[in-house]
Amino acid sequence: MYDVIVVGAGHAGSEAASAAAILGSKVLLITMDMTKIAQMSCNPAMGGIAKGQIIREIDALGGFSGIVTDRSMIQFRMLNRSKGPAMWSPRAQCDRFIFSLEWRKVLESNKNIDFWQDSVNELIIKRKAIAGVRTRLGVEFFSKTVVLTNGTFENGIIHIGKTKLKGGRISESPSKGISSQLYDLGFEVGRMKTGTPARIDGRTINFNVLEEQKGDIEGGNFSFLAREKITTNKSCYITYTNKKVHDVLKEGFQDSPLYNGTIKGIGPRYCPSIEDKIVTFSERDKHQLFLEPEGENTIEYYINGFASSLPLKTQLKALRNISGLEKVNIFRPGYAIEYDYYPPTQLRYSLETRKIKNLFFAGQINGTTGYEEAGGQGLMAGINAHNRANNLEEFILNRDESYIGVLIDDLVSKGVDEPYRMFTSRAEYRILLRQDNCDERLTRKAHEIGLAKGNRYDLVNKKIREKEAIIKFLEDYSIEPQEINIFLEKNRESVIKQKVKLIDIAKRPQISLKELSDTVNSFKQLIESMSSNADDLTESIEIELKYSGYIEREKQIANKISRLGRIKIYKGLDYNKMTSISTEGRQKLISKKPETIGQASRIPGVSPSDISVLLVHIGR
Ligand SMILES: Cc1cc2nc3c(=O)[nH]c(=O)nc-3n(C[C@H](O)[C@H](O)[C@H](O)COP(=O)(O)OP(=O)(O)OC[C@H]3O[C@@H](n4cnc5c(N)ncnc54)[C@H](O)[C@@H]3O)c2cc1C
């Protein structure tokens, strides 16, 4: 008898099991293959635009995706540095094998987690509440709550040209039984697809003709616990498809499961296959490809941008027409996979299903795509499963405090009609939800529930205090022209004629706080006396100073919306009686059952005037 059973040790399941166990639940993690814990099914990389922010949020909350990424990192880059700080996004290439091993170590080091290698094929349900699971080996386990995180495995079918295999990933069995049981219980079950490129033999790549892409020289990291930046030296390489490659690929279309109607599931718009790309962007005669190392100690490379389910022969012939890959050998072919998902509008904001009490869903089965999106949901489902098992309140994050909040709110209130991937454009409060301040946004909250432990909490408090001290110094310190004018001239900035507060210099768009500290001795001494990482402090303060206008405006809007948005809609509210609500609005409100005014306002089809009617009604 467990508090929480987690089914599947992918990215969602690993975070879920870890969070629930840290909070004190007795957890059983059941997964098909214990050598594939947190396996990176597709590219060996974590983070990227908006996804990097999610990893840092998971870390700030006390999850492990960031720490494991740091431990397995072979290259770090901060993407979008040339854009505003809302867009800066950390990304890491990881050693796929070490990533999985490090996750296993994290989970095994937690005494509250038991493991069982097996496939769950039935849920045990009693009086509309989950009671446990039954496995393929016929073993029954009982628990107060269950978190399902089956990823791409439920009724998975793999396609390579005309070849069709049953599987959850290549060389792995599919999961069977759960979808049909859920369907019989009245759940909606849908079908999606995704794809992955071939992995190739690095010894057969001609690197001499390829463009090298190095990591950031200064390095970087994901976890707020890491004091030093990690510098690594593994490069990626860039090459391009060409007209000949496209012609070869087109030859295979007749045997393509995508184009001959075999694949019915909807694919990810933002990770299209190469065949999709040459059809959708037929005017382009080349597409960029990134060759990414699979690890530090392997010769295997991943071809980012070349996902394909075309016949193996076509894949190989096309690849050999690409510059640098003329003699390439394939280790594993690209393939597409179709799998079941459960439309997430069937969930509460805690990720518990509305139909079956104490049953939670997280990750790819909710119609998302990506390790980061899965990890974020897993963490939240793990927390909420623990809370439910212990009669504690739901733990929900709002849209103005995290990307994870945006993700879950979008899933539950809007649903998905294609694999959902996070983007900065999905968040209305981008400048608040930056990668540098996830700890300031979330760690105290996670500490309150017992997930972010002492050290993490102390570090963020120290960071906040030290930032305040630095800003106070900048506000108080008056700088003389002779102390700063040479520096200003060097930076092509207008010189000062009389004393000014240092903060006014720091706020100038072209002035770097780090360079300013190198110029003003007492400022440098103050930063060096701080225990937080000096670069992190100056980066974070610089963003807050230079973007203070935008940040304030977003905060005001968020406060206003959250004041109204938090108003709860009582259960059993009869929308049919509210005749002033539009017909579309009423249908959507009845089907989505929002729990707050905020959620109601984000449902497509519910207009601002519908919300006004609702507010008047609730006020009454
Ligand atoms: C071929 C392929 C291509 C992909 N391409 C992309 C891409 O381009 N971009 C992108 O962002 N993401 C891509 N992904 C998706 C990415 O891998 C997932 O988003 C992510 O891994 C989801 O995490 P998860 O934890 O939900 O599920 P998974 O990582 O799939 O983990 C599921 C886990 O559950 C276990 N499991 C399943 N069923 C059972 C059961 N019944 N009993 C016990 N254990 C079970 C499995 O063994 C596995 O360990 C791709 C995935 C695949 C397979």
The ligand as a Tripos MOL2 file, in Angstrom:
@<TRIPOS>MOLECULE
LIG
   53    58     1     0     0
SMALL
NO_CHARGES

@<TRIPOS>ATOM
      1 C1         10.1740    9.2300  -31.6820 C.3       1 LIG1
      2 C2         10.0200   10.3940  -30.7730 C.ar      1 LIG1
      3 C3         10.2570   11.6620  -31.2470 C.ar      1 LIG1
      4 C4         10.1120   12.7610  -30.4360 C.ar      1 LIG1
      5 N1         10.3800   13.9880  -30.9240 N.ar      1 LIG1
      6 C5         10.2990   15.0600  -30.1270 C.ar      1 LIG1
      7 C6         10.6250   16.3440  -30.6180 C.ar      1 LIG1
      8 O1         10.9660   16.5210  -31.7690 O.2       1 LIG1
      9 N2         10.5370   17.3940  -29.7950 N.ar      1 LIG1
     10 C7         10.1510   17.2570  -28.5230 C.ar      1 LIG1
     11 O2         10.0910   18.2400  -27.7950 O.2       1 LIG1
     12 N3          9.8260   16.0550  -28.0430 N.ar      1 LIG1
     13 C8          9.8960   14.9690  -28.8200 C.ar      1 LIG1
     14 N4          9.5710   13.7460  -28.3540 N.ar      1 LIG1
     15 C9          8.8570   13.7140  -27.1390 C.3       1 LIG1
     16 C10         9.6350   13.6020  -25.8840 C.3       1 LIG1
     17 O3         10.3960   12.4550  -25.9060 O.3       1 LIG1
     18 C11         8.5710   13.5520  -24.8580 C.3       1 LIG1
     19 O4          7.8700   14.7810  -24.8810 O.3       1 LIG1
     20 C12         9.0070   13.3270  -23.4640 C.3       1 LIG1
     21 O5          9.8980   12.2720  -23.3790 O.3       1 LIG1
     22 C13         7.7530   13.0450  -22.6840 C.3       1 LIG1
     23 O6          8.0540   12.6780  -21.4010 O.3       1 LIG1
     24 P1          7.0790   11.7180  -20.6160 P.3       1 LIG1
     25 O7          7.6740   11.5730  -19.2810 O.co2     1 LIG1
     26 O8          5.7060   12.2170  -20.7300 O.co2     1 LIG1
     27 O9          7.1310   10.3490  -21.4070 O.3       1 LIG1
     28 P2          8.3320    9.4300  -21.8720 P.3       1 LIG1
     29 O10         9.6100   10.1360  -21.8250 O.co2     1 LIG1
     30 O11         7.8950    8.8310  -23.1510 O.co2     1 LIG1
     31 O12         8.3760    8.3140  -20.7370 O.3       1 LIG1
     32 C14         7.3410    7.4170  -20.5470 C.3       1 LIG1
     33 C15         7.8420    6.3350  -19.5960 C.3       1 LIG1
     34 O13         6.7480    5.5500  -19.1790 O.3       1 LIG1
     35 C16         7.0780    4.1690  -19.2780 C.3       1 LIG1
     36 N5          5.8050    3.4930  -19.4900 N.ar      1 LIG1
     37 C17         4.9290    3.7020  -20.4850 C.ar      1 LIG1
     38 N6          3.8310    2.9450  -20.3230 N.ar      1 LIG1
     39 C18         4.0320    2.2340  -19.1960 C.ar      1 LIG1
     40 C19         3.2630    1.2730  -18.5100 C.ar      1 LIG1
     41 N7          2.0630    0.9000  -18.9470 N.pl3     1 LIG1
     42 N8          3.7820    0.7180  -17.4070 N.ar      1 LIG1
     43 C20         4.9890    1.0860  -16.9360 C.ar      1 LIG1
     44 N9          5.7620    2.0060  -17.5460 N.ar      1 LIG1
     45 C21         5.2770    2.5690  -18.6590 C.ar      1 LIG1
     46 C22         8.0490    4.0930  -20.3970 C.3       1 LIG1
     47 O14         8.8490    2.9500  -20.2760 O.3       1 LIG1
     48 C23         8.8360    5.3920  -20.2090 C.3       1 LIG1
     49 O15         9.8780    5.2130  -19.3020 O.3       1 LIG1
     50 C24         9.6990   12.6100  -29.1290 C.ar      1 LIG1
     51 C25         9.4440   11.3260  -28.6460 C.ar      1 LIG1
     52 C26         9.6110   10.2320  -29.4620 C.ar      1 LIG1
     53 C27         9.3430    8.8620  -28.9310 C.3       1 LIG1
@<TRIPOS>BOND
     1     1     2 1
     2     2     3 ar
     3     2    52 ar
     4     3     4 ar
     5     4     5 ar
     6     4    50 ar
     7     5     6 ar
     8     6     7 ar
     9     6    13 1
    10     7     8 2
    11     7     9 ar
    12     9    10 ar
    13    10    11 2
    14    10    12 ar
    15    12    13 ar
    16    13    14 ar
    17    14    15 1
    18    14    50 ar
    19    15    16 1
    20    16    17 1
    21    16    18 1
    22    18    19 1
    23    18    20 1
    24    20    21 1
    25    20    22 1
    26    22    23 1
    27    23    24 1
    28    24    25 2
    29    24    26 1
    30    24    27 1
    31    27    28 1
    32    28    29 2
    33    28    30 1
    34    28    31 1
    35    31    32 1
    36    32    33 1
    37    33    34 1
    38    33    48 1
    39    34    35 1
    40    35    36 1
    41    35    46 1
    42    36    37 ar
    43    36    45 ar
    44    37    38 ar
    45    38    39 ar
    46    39    40 ar
    47    39    45 ar
    48    40    41 1
    49    40    42 ar
    50    42    43 ar
    51    43    44 ar
    52    44    45 ar
    53    46    47 1
    54    46    48 1
    55    48    49 1
    56    50    51 ar
    57    51    52 ar
    58    52    53 1
@<TRIPOS>SUBSTRUCTURE
     1 LIG1         1 GROUP 0 **** ****
